[in-house]
Amino acid sequence: MSNIPEDLSYTKEHEWVSGVEDGLTVTVGITAYAADALGDVVFVQLPEVGSIAEPGDSVGEVESTKSVSEIYTPVGGEIVDINQAIVDDPSLANSDPYGDGWMFRVRMEGDPEDLLSAEEYAALTSGES
């Protein structure tokens, strides 16, 4: 579990979420597990700022040398920011998934559901490897 930051929340779709405890705006990205499974990320499509998403909505795509995967929003609300740096340099998803490789920020509406702790996410991914 050493490569799974304990201060983040996670989804079964391999996204991470930070800022949930603040209850306002959260940051979302894909996990190192997802980035490793994808291989070298070559393209990232993110949602439009100002768009409204429901929890579980597909809001973008990550394309790698192996496949294309959808990005889901784990929380509902308004997309308030996107990471232009990862659009310009998609390899950030591989090199720094929990830092400069973040994807987008959402102003939350309501409480997030079905988020996993780092320990729960580690158990999930150990069963998939």
PyMOL commands that set and color helices and strands:
alter all, ss='L'
color gray80, all
select helices_A, chain A and resi 20-22+32-38+84-88+92-95+118-128
alter helices_A, ss='H'
color red, helices_A
select strands_A, chain A and resi 9-10+15-18+25-30+41-45+52-53+58-64+68-72+77-82+104-108
alter strands_A, ss='S'
color yellow, strands_A
deselect
rebuild
show_as cartoon
